[in-house]
Amino acid sequence: MRRLSDATLASLPASVGRPRYDRAAIRPGIVHLGLGAFHRAHQAVMTEAALNAGARDWGIVAASLRSAETRDALAPQDGLYTVATREDDREALQVVGALHGLHVAPEDPAALLRAMADPGIRIVSLTVTEKGYCHDPSSGSLDEAHGDVRHDLAHPGAPRSAPGILVEALRLRRAAGIPAFTVLCCDNLPANGETVRRVVTRLGALRDPALGAWIGGEVAFPPTMVDRIVPATTADDRARIAAALGAADAWPVVGEGFSQWVIEDHFPLGRPDWALAGAEFAADVAPYELMKLRMLNGAHSALAYLGYLAGHETVAEASNDPVFAHYLTLLWAEIAPSVPAPPGVSLGDHAARLLARFRNRALRHRTWQIAMDGSQKLPQRLLGPLLLALAEGRPSPCLILAVAGWMRYVIGTDEAGAAIDLRDPMLPALRAACGPGLHHPEEVARRLLGVAGIFGPDLAGHPTLPADLGNALALLVRDGARKALSRLGDPGGTARITGG
Ligand code: CS2
């Protein structure tokens, strides 16, 4: 079968969207770090809208920070790829042309740094996942003992971490008298702009106090909330999309119809007109971000652990199970008081919309995928709302079950006794804490609470939480996740979801 490429673009079926501009006339304005599916289905699609509307100097140069896989898939297709938007039985295809250069950082860090130091680049955006920032998730500070941080301090010209790459590129610009690019973190981190500023400024200061001060003073780190559900692409996706295109695409991406981007409009060197694609600009992004991290991502993580344990392979399977749907409604009612609703948003309507999005059966979003890297996700998704509920004396059985679900999951065997393929940067510490095993749930809960970097002293030292988590974990071990959830009552008849 022929391959998707500039040469085959014109012969795709008429129903497939494609670049409406001359790709050869585009100059790069953005370097993006982290060439995963999410970037290609979210920010790149929004930038494509600006290119389609006539912008010429906002092409994207994209870099993978680890493997060459995506570059190897996309380079033979001139950087083109398909975005498939799926809602139940409907699917729309769009070929995106916004990528105008592909790097693999470990192969040639100098080439990536040169691209970032080019005066034409005005924004460096990132989707490197939570763990890519080398920070301590419970405090949000740079983890100075992190292997990649130590590497980048020892070899500053050939950095391998995202903060190390940003610091070196900014140093090169400063030395050459080129204004700093804007750093746009598009990961689900709490206060993402501020968190990345803290981490990058600190790493800069460790290299040279003057560089740290310059980064702190000169570089804009606007906060942003990003939202679109984009599961990992499957072999079925590739086959179906190739058949529809009449051309092979080695790495299409698949997402839901919903897509939201809320950004603080602070781009000293300019930005593409992302509003053309529906991006919103807000003076205060914090309420959108808290709502996203706690309502959507918090529920996602709860479903990931408890759903996986109950044998649900995907989010759609779990959310279409009435026991889990009921649990979600109760969970959102517990989380909502910790969320300051953004202007004009009803949290009840928001929760109903989330349930409909989760139930989209056209997406095979694996619970196992979302369960990855729990140590990096739990604090902002579940522990923040739990801490507030404890402080305000609100009972939180669903949040406690979600956290206990994570504990049950990291013990490493499922309810049928099969090993779980655990992925987490803190795996050695988690495994050590889980040593006492399934027969000693209270002890496991107590030890996991003490793992540095996840819970923080307020939760680990709380007078009642350790016992409550131990009991919830014991319940999950004894009865299994589904049975434990099926016992949750709803004393008010219908859970009331009200804002905080
Ligand atoms: C998910 C997110 O993998 C995960 O942890 O919760 O990727 C989620 O799908 C997105 O944030 C939705 O916008």
Residues whose N, C-alpha, C, O or C-beta is under 5 A from the ligand:
A	BS01	CS2	V226 D227 R228 I229 V230 N297 H300 Q369 I370
